[in-house]
Amino acid sequence: MTIKSWAEEDRPREKMLLKGKHSLSDAELIAILIGSGNREESAVELARKILQVTGNNLQQLGKLELTELMEFKGIGESKAITILAALELGRRRKENVAIELQKISCSKDALNIFQPLLGDLAHEEFWILFLNRANFILGKSQVSKGGMSGTIADPRMIFKAALNHKASSIILCHNHPSGNTKPSEADIRLTKNLAESGKLLEISVLDHLIVTQNGFYSFADEGLL
């Protein structure tokens, strides 16, 4: 059965108009994005099949490549782009909400900034959060982008960026795509070196977070800073 043959109140668009967006399932929302299915499946059925592949996890769906989505019958390039664009908008919305916190009082405040940004990436990135004397956020910046097992963080680039932002303190953050939050020996060594260098410039390194999709590690919370 096609969606057009369903009762009007069961069609995703009509259901949204009648009952509101929160009444729709993930599959129904994706069905609205793709508009149509294929000869054997309605848009909702096709959307359910796509979600099943990712364990009904929108975070995992956001990790799929364009070509992987196009492997589903009925999903061409245009529909695949629409799905990925919608998921990216959702990620950015979450990031913007986090930025509105403005002041960093603990490691979880910093986590709310970085986890939406880095948590579900398949490669490593290194970022800095710049703070003033009252720990209000002045901005954030990507220092480096690497592969699945590492990225390079240049101390000179880090403190140059901090000076440009007139930051009194910084919080470091990088992700582990493996899901392991434990710091490596290189992570510990880098953090200690940056903390010592920061003292000379009177720029405090308040914390270094390692984030994954489902967890995090704070050097400050663990007494390593």
N, C-alpha and C positions, 0 to 999 in steps of 0.2 A: 504494500500500500504506500502511495506517495503521501507526503504531508498534506497536500491539497485535499485528499480524500478523508482526512481526519475531521473529527468534530472541531469546530472553530476554536472552542476554548482550550483544545489540546495542542494547537499549533504554536510553536515557540514565539513567533512575533505577536500573535493575538493574545497568547498567555501573558506575555510581558505587559501588554496594554491593559489587560483586565486585572491582573494580579500583582503586577510590579516585577522588577528585575530580580528581586531576591527569591521569587518563587521558581525560577528556572534552574534546572540542573546544569552542571558543567557541559554535558553533552548538548543540551538545548541551546546554551549560549554559543558553543562552537558551531552548531547547526545554523544559527542566524548568520554567523560570519561567512560560512561557505555557501549558504543559499540553496544548494541542491546536492543530492547524492549521486548515485549511479543507477543503472538499470535494475539492479538487484536490491539496492538499499536506499532508504530515505536519507536525508541529510542527518537526521538524529541518529539513525542506526550506524551510519558511517562515522559520525563523531564518537559514538560509543566504542566502535572498533579501534579508533585511534587512541582513545583514552585507555583502553584495555592494554595496549602495547606498553604504555608507560605506567602501568599499575594504578591507573586513575589518579596520577600525581601530576599536578600542573607544573611543578618545578621540573620534573623530568621531561614533560612535554616541551617546556621552554628550551631544553638542551638539544632537542632534535634539530638536525640540519635540514635545509630546504629540500635536498634530494631525498632524505629519509621520509619526509611527509609526502613527497610526490610518488612514493612507491605504493601508496594506497589508491586503489581504483576510484576515480572520481575526484582526486585531488591533483589539479594541475599547478603550474607555477604561480598563477595569480591567487588561487585559494591558499596555497602554502604560505605565500608572502603575507596574506591577510591574517592568517593564524599567528605567525611569528610577530607581526607588527602589533597585534592586539596584546600578546603576552609581554612584549617589550614595553608597551605603554603602561601595563599593570605594574611591571617592575619599577619603572621610573616614578610612577605615582607613589609607590611604597617608599621609594628613596626620598622623594620630596617631603613626604609626611615626616620621615625620620629627621630630615634637616631642620624642620620646624622646632625641634627640641631646643636648638640654639645653645644651651649650656650643657657642658659635660661634667657630671658629678661623680660618675663611677664607670667601671669598665662596660657595663651593660648599655649605658648611654652611647658609648662609642660603637659598641656592637650593633646597635640599632641603625647606625649610619652605614656601617660597612657590610654587614651580612647581606642585605638586599643587593648590594653592588657586586660582591665577590663570591658569595656563598655557593652559587651553583655554576661557577665557571669551570670549564674543563682544562684551563691552563692557569698558571700562577701569575698574579699581579701584586705589585708592592705600592701602597698608597700612604699618604701622610694627611693627618688632620691638623690644621693650624689653629691655635687658640691664643686669646689675649690673656692678660694677667688675671682676669676674673673667670677664666675658662669658658668664655663664650667663643663660639666657632667663627673664625675669620674666613675659612675656606678649606678646600681639600684638593689634593693633586695626586695624579698617578706618577710614580717615580719610574717604574719599569714594568715590562710585560715579557713573560718568558714562556717556557714550555710546561709540560705536565708535571715535571719533577723539580722545577726551580726557576728563579729569576734573580737578576743581579741588582743590588741596591747600592748605588754609589753615594757614599757619605757626603761628598762635595756637592752633588746635585740636591741632596736632601736639605742641607743647611743653606744652600743658595736659595732654594725655594722658600725656606722658613724666613730668611732675611728679607726676601722680596715681599712677603706677606706681613712683615713686621710682627712676627709671632713671638710671644714670650715663652711658649711651650708648644710641644708637638706630641701627637700620638701616632705611632707607626702601626701599620697593619698589612698583612699579606695573607693569602689563602692557601690552603692545602687541598687540591682537587681529590686527593686520595681519601679524604674524610678523617685522616689521623690528625688530631690537634696537638700532638706532642711536638715540641720544638726540636729541631736538629741541633747538633753541635755548632753548625755554621750560624743558625738563627741566634743561639745564645751568645756566641762570640760577637756577631754583628751588633746585637742589642747593647752589650756592654761597651763596645767601642763607641757607638753613637752616643750613649749616655755620658761617657767621659768627654767626648768631643763637644757635646752640648754645654758642659760646664764652662769650658773656655770661652764660648760665645754667649754665655748667660741665656741659653735656650734649653729649658728643661725637657727631657724626654720622659713624659709622664707614664707612658705605657706602650707596650707592643702587643698587638692582638694577632693571633692566628685564627682565622675563621674557616669553617667548613659549612656545608649546607645545614647541618643539624647541631653544631656545637662550636665552641671557641676555647681558646687558651689565653689568659692574660698574664703577662710577665709581672705586672704590678700586683695582681691578686696573689700570685704565687711567691711573692717576696723576692723576685729577681731584679727589681728596680728600686 
